[in-house]
Amino acid sequence: MLDKANNLNKNIAILVGGTFTAQLITIFLTPVLSRIYKPEDFGIFAIFFSITGIISIMIGGRYEVAIVQPKNDNEAMSLVSISSALMFLSTIFLTLIFYLIDGDIFSRNNLDKTIFLFIPLMSLLIGIFNILNILNTRFENYKSISIAKILRAIFQNIIPIILSFFTIHTLNILIGYLGGFIATYITLIKKEFLDKKILSGISKKTILLNVNKYKVFPLFNAPSSIANKITHNLPFIFILFIGGEAINGLYFLAARLISIPTTLIGESFSQVFYRDISRKINENNKILPFLKDSIKKLFFLAFPIFIAIFFLSPKFFPLFLGDEWRESGYIAQYLGFIFLIQFIVSSVSQLLSIKKFVLKGALWKYIYLISSIALYFCAYFFEIDFYTFLTLLVIHEYILYSIYFLLIYNAAYEHDSAL
């Protein structure tokens, strides 16, 4: 038991080490970017970021999420084939759709259609990254994942700075974002994925078999994940309408910096947690003690970070980013409260990605989307001011994530009771 705990901590440490280096690069270069590009540039990028994130969730049918779960590698590689094929076909279809959209729709909203033509390609690149990331998690190549995170941070931040010597345009940030994902493939593509013994199990018959076996993912996980992604990105779209591009940019950069601890520790923790919880379930071991221990660790990690965010953000943001970004510091205080509960609950929410618990996770994501839309509609209809909206958003997140936690806990209890 002790060896397993040490192995978990070691794997998390490897991922955190890579993520820490990547975030240091981002932290070091963000003040440079914030002085080159205006809040309006980040506001437009936030829209692109939101739409791309939503599309990248759905184009693979979410079969990639299941790659960690099969007991044998042949079945896992079959899921890679299914997901990859769906992504390429979806990208071709979406490129045609975006090309045919009337450019006047964009010009009326002061947006450049050229930027939005990047969306299908960017979604594909993110999708491929997700497949490789999960595949490396299955094979426990955590060092490669760490290196990939560092490369991504370098290219996503350096490219916009280099391009600014030629012209300053929102497109520079998008090209950097795209280049960052391409750079990760250098370390994430492994020879072992092309092993003949593994690939020999892939055939038309096994692909069709696994399409049906894991159909719960495109039928339930994909729609609910899209709903969840839409919910998380709604603020960037909603704030654009009530505050304009500048306020949206201020909110986006505040959210981006507040997400650093989640990216640094939470995602790394979640990645290893998902691998280990899948293994425990496959071996018919109890998971509730592991869940409880994970939550305790996450709380003791999150609380000091929250305190630092709340008290230091108003002074730190203008000093770090420039006086033009002063208001981002006040926005960050509200986002700090949201960080606290999301960091803890989201890091263990991968339990609801296990095939038999997918419906529980899907149910919550739909409730989350509906309640969020209701909040935004009321805020818009009653013309609620921006900071009152942020207060309501904090209350909403605590109610919904408390429900999410109960569903996760119930799933673990249900599994252990059946043993």
Order of alpha helices (4+ residues) and beta strands (2+ residues): alpha-alpha-alpha-alpha-alpha-alpha-alpha-alpha-alpha-alpha-alpha-alpha-alpha-alpha-alpha-alpha
